[in-house]
Amino acid sequence: MSTIRTLGDFHTILNEGEVWKIGGFPLPDGSFWQYREPDAVVVVRNGILYTRATLSRSNNHVQILDNAKHMYYSAKPVEVPQSGEISFELKIRARTQNTTAGDLYDGFVSLNLLDFTTGGALDFFASNDQFASVYAVLPFPGVQVPESDGTRYFCVFKEDKTGFVPREFNTYKISYNRNSDEVVFFVNGVEVRRERNVPVKFNEFTVALGIMTEKDLTPEGSVSVHGQTVIAEWSPITIEVTE
């Protein structure tokens, strides 16, 4: 039996906390680090969320805080079924200006499925001319990641161009089966990656839509911002649960 729902309602995007909210993390001093570009232009039209931002924000000390520049979280997490499969599917268009040619991580558009009960993350990143699938367990600020006999924290990127149409809408889908510990990534209906023996049991996913970079911090701090602009467009997300 399958159930299908849609997560969108982008016309509510300014009513933070209703369907979507600005993402970020609490800091040890009691403040909150927001993933919000102050001069981002946001347009909702024909059900599509359009966001254009010239990147300006950075963090010199915490990698996860430096990576995302402008990001929306679903106001409520999506529960993962104990058995069966859950999938998330949407269309994304990514266009960038002043990013380094051939460097996806200099500025891209993201779909992130974030489990703040385990530190797990399943993502798609899209730039002008390629995409990456991402499979990770991360040290999110304030999140207790389960102990592990293996590698506790990891982030494995896989870059690809298979079946990808540059600078146009492409369809991305991530499926997760908690019972079989398996994740499958699809682009335009074609399987592009399969991960077996997932080491953590994902319990719920906060759906995140982001404008990001992924540039390692240096001893001198952040090097992620140099005047690049990212234009992101997202369709509503179709969530299907099969039990």
JOQUIMO-V371318 format. One record per residue. N is the residue number from 1. RES is the residue in one letter. SS is DSSP state (a for helix, b for strand, c for the rest). NEAR is the number of other ideal C-beta (glycine too) atoms within 12 Angstrom. Layout:
BEGIN
n = [N,N]
res = [RES,RES]
ss = [SS,SS]
near = [NEAR,NEAR]
END
This chain:
BEGIN
n = [1,2,3,4,5,6,7,8,9,10,11,12,13,14,15,16,17,18,19,20,21,22,23,24,25,26,27,28,29,30,31,32,33,34,35,36,37,38,39,40,41,42,43,44,45,46,47,48,49,50,51,52,53,54,55,56,57,58,59,60,61,62,63,64,65,66,67,68,69,70,71,72,73,74,75,76,77,78,79,80,81,82,83,84,85,86,87,88,89,90,91,92,93,94,95,96,97,98,99,100,101,102,103,104,105,106,107,108,109,110,111,112,113,114,115,116,117,118,119,120,121,122,123,124,125,126,127,128,129,130,131,132,133,134,135,136,137,138,139,140,141,142,143,144,145,146,147,148,149,150,151,152,153,154,155,156,157,158,159,160,161,162,163,164,165,166,167,168,169,170,171,172,173,174,175,176,177,178,179,180,181,182,183,184,185,186,187,188,189,190,191,192,193,194,195,196,197,198,199,200,201,202,203,204,205,206,207,208,209,210,211,212,213,214,215,216,217,218,219,220,221,222,223,224,225,226,227,228,229,230,231,232,233,234,235,236,237,238,239,240,241,242,243]
res = [M,S,T,I,R,T,L,G,D,F,H,T,I,L,N,E,G,E,V,W,K,I,G,G,F,P,L,P,D,G,S,F,W,Q,Y,R,E,P,D,A,V,V,V,V,R,N,G,I,L,Y,T,R,A,T,L,S,R,S,N,N,H,V,Q,I,L,D,N,A,K,H,M,Y,Y,S,A,K,P,V,E,V,P,Q,S,G,E,I,S,F,E,L,K,I,R,A,R,T,Q,N,T,T,A,G,D,L,Y,D,G,F,V,S,L,N,L,L,D,F,T,T,G,G,A,L,D,F,F,A,S,N,D,Q,F,A,S,V,Y,A,V,L,P,F,P,G,V,Q,V,P,E,S,D,G,T,R,Y,F,C,V,F,K,E,D,K,T,G,F,V,P,R,E,F,N,T,Y,K,I,S,Y,N,R,N,S,D,E,V,V,F,F,V,N,G,V,E,V,R,R,E,R,N,V,P,V,K,F,N,E,F,T,V,A,L,G,I,M,T,E,K,D,L,T,P,E,G,S,V,S,V,H,G,Q,T,V,I,A,E,W,S,P,I,T,I,E,V,T,E]
ss = [c,b,b,b,b,b,b,c,c,a,a,a,c,c,c,c,c,c,c,b,b,b,c,b,b,b,c,c,c,c,c,b,b,b,c,c,c,c,c,c,b,b,b,b,b,c,c,b,b,b,b,b,b,b,c,c,c,c,c,c,c,c,a,a,a,a,a,b,b,b,b,b,b,b,c,c,c,b,b,c,c,c,c,c,b,b,b,b,b,b,b,b,b,b,b,b,b,c,c,c,c,c,c,a,a,a,c,b,b,b,b,b,b,b,b,c,c,c,c,b,b,b,b,b,b,b,c,c,c,c,b,b,b,b,b,b,b,c,c,c,c,c,c,c,c,c,c,c,c,c,c,c,c,b,b,b,b,b,b,b,c,c,c,c,c,c,c,c,c,b,b,b,b,b,b,b,b,c,c,c,c,b,b,b,b,b,b,c,c,b,b,b,b,b,b,c,c,c,c,c,c,c,c,b,b,b,b,b,b,b,b,b,c,c,c,c,c,b,c,c,b,c,c,c,c,c,c,c,b,b,b,b,b,b,c,c,b,b,b,b,b,b,c]
near = [11,15,18,17,22,20,34,27,21,31,19,20,32,18,15,19,15,16,26,34,27,31,36,32,31,18,17,13,8,8,12,18,29,25,37,27,32,15,16,30,19,29,20,25,14,14,20,24,41,29,40,28,34,26,40,22,29,28,27,17,18,24,29,34,35,29,44,46,44,40,42,45,33,38,22,18,25,32,21,35,27,16,15,21,29,41,34,44,33,39,32,44,32,43,28,37,22,19,34,22,15,14,24,36,31,32,43,44,48,46,47,46,45,42,37,31,23,34,31,43,43,43,42,49,47,48,41,33,26,33,40,36,39,39,33,38,34,32,23,33,25,20,23,16,25,20,14,16,7,13,14,20,24,22,29,23,24,25,25,28,21,21,20,31,21,19,20,18,24,38,31,45,34,44,34,40,28,29,18,18,20,26,42,29,39,27,34,25,15,18,20,29,30,21,30,14,14,30,26,34,25,41,24,24,38,38,42,43,49,47,51,48,44,34,28,16,21,14,9,10,18,26,23,35,29,20,17,33,30,45,34,43,32,43,29,32,39,26,33,25,26,19,17]
END
